[in-house]
Amino acid sequence: MVKVSVLYPQSAGTKFDMTYYLGYHIPLVRRLLGSVLKGVSVEQGISGDEPESAAPYITTAHMLFDSVQSFQASFAPHAQEIMEDIPKYTNSKPILQIGEVKL
């Protein structure tokens, strides 16, 4: 199993519309990727390592797939539509990380 994490860095002036993200973008991704997407979770950053410090990421999303190949095959045909939706909810430039789930 692999986890595809999308990390939205937070900096001065970062905007993020969580209502749009949860109500439109995530359902869009679920619909387009279909049953290949085994699970998804979304976290809103609330703090960094120091008390009352800003979280390094305003939001993170984590999606589970059976393999890197299944992620790539399901994402590639819809990449443009998914990527073009990003400016509708944030001005943050997302970072993608793919990891192998060990536990």
N, C-alpha and C positions, 0 to 999 in steps of 0.2 A: 504494500500500500504506500502511496506517496501523498504528501501534503503540499499543495500549492498555496503559498502565503502571499498575499498582496498587502504590502506595508505602505501606508500613506504618511510620509514624514510631516512633522509639524514644525513650523517656523513662524516668525512674526508675519501676520497677515494671512495665515492659512485659513481657508474657509472650507467647511464640509457640511453638506446638507444631509444629515442622517435620515431624515424622514424620506427624502427622495431615494437615498441609497437603499434603505430597507424596503420601501414600498414599490420601487420601480426597478432599480439596477439589479439587485440580487434576484428578484423574480425573473428578470430578463435573462440573466446568466443561467439560472436553473432551467428555464424553458429551452434556451438554445443548446445547452450541453446535454440535456436529457438525462437518461438513466446512467450514463457514464459517470456523472457526478454523484458520488456516494454519500456525501455529506458536506455541509457548509456551516461555519460559525463566523460571527462578526463580533469584534470587540471594539469598544470606544475607549481610547486612552484616557486615563484620569490623573496619572501622576508619573513622575520619573522616580529615580532612586532616592532623591532627597525629599524630605517633607515639603509639601506645597510647591514642588517644582513641576514644570510642564512635562507631560508625557512626550517621549521622543517621536511617537507615532500617534497621530490624531485618531486613526482607525486602522485596524488590521482585519483582514478577512482570510479565512483558512478553508480550503476546499480539498476534499479527499477523492482520490482516484485509485483504481487498481494498479496503474502503471504510468510512467512518464509518457509512454506511447499512446495510451488511451486519452490522457489529457491533451496531448498535442493534436491527435486526430480529431477530437471533438472541438477543440478551441479554434484551430486554424481556419475552418470555413466561416467562422463567426467573429474572428478577431477584429475586423474593421468596425462592425456594428457595436461590439462591446467597448472598444477603445474610443470610438466617437461619442459615447455616452458619458465618459469621464468628466469632461468640462461642465456638464450639466449639474454635477454635485460637488465638485472640488476644484481648487486650483493647485492642489498638491500633486506632485509627480510621483506616481506609485512605483515602488520597487517590488519586483517579483522574485520569490525564492522557492525553489522546489527541493523538498527534503524527503528522505526515505523514513517512514515511520518505524521506529524501533521498539516502542513500548506503547 
